[in-house]
Amino acid sequence: MTAENHDFLPLTEALAELNKDILGKDSSAACYASSTAYARAATGAIPVQKFGRTYFVRRSDIPLIASRLPLGRRRHAYPAA
């Protein structure tokens, strides 16, 4: 990555960092869904830069993104038949 784009990271990596922090505190906690994040990014609800087909976010915007995304719901495992 060039020096001017060093503070950008892909949206999926930003979500992975957020979810890692959440799951580090509580392993059964709800996480952020990538499908919701991409939909919100496409509508402009979260700040992103699109380079080609990939959405990038600034590292400094990660807390803002976390505040604008809803946490997903945990799906319960179905019992084995």
N, C-alpha and C positions, 0 to 999 in steps of 0.2 A: 504494500500500500504506500502511496506517496505521502510525504510529510504533511501536506495540507489535509489529507483525508484520514490521518492517524487517529483522530478522535471519533471516527465513525465505526460502527460494527453492525453486522446484519441483524435484522429484527429477530430472527430465530435465536441468535446467540444472546441477545438482550433478554428474551423471554426465558431462555435456559438459565441465565444468571439469577433472574428474579425467582424462578421456580426452585432453583437450588437453595436459595436463601430461605424460602418458605418451608421446604421439606427438611431443611437442616434443623429447624425449630420444632416441627411437628410432622412426622412421617405420614400421617393420615390427613393432612390439610389439603384443601382445594388448591388448585394451581391455575395459572393463566393459560387460556387456550390459544394456540397459534391461529386458528381459523378466525376467532374473534379479533385478534390483534390485526390480522391482515385486512379484515373487513373495515375495522376502524381506521386503519392507515389509508385505505383506498378512499374513504369518505372525508379524510382530513381531520378526524377527531383526535389523532395523536400525531405529533410532529415527526415526519420522516422525510428522507431524501430518496428518490428512486433513481438508481443508476442501472440502466438496462432493465432487466426484469426483477431485480432484487431491491427490496426496501432496506434502507440503512437508517440507523438512529444515532444521535450523538450520545456519548457516554453520560454527559451531563443531563440528558433528558430522561434517563432511565427512571428516576423517582417520579417524574411527571407522568410518564407512560403507566407506571404502576398505579397511580392515583386515578387514571382515566379508564382503566380496564377492569371489568368485573372479574371476580374469581369464579372459576368454573365449579361445577358440582362433581363430587366424587361419585363414581358409579360403583354400586355394590357388586361384589362377585356373586355370580349365581352358583348355587350348590351343585355339586356333581350329581349326575343322574345315576 
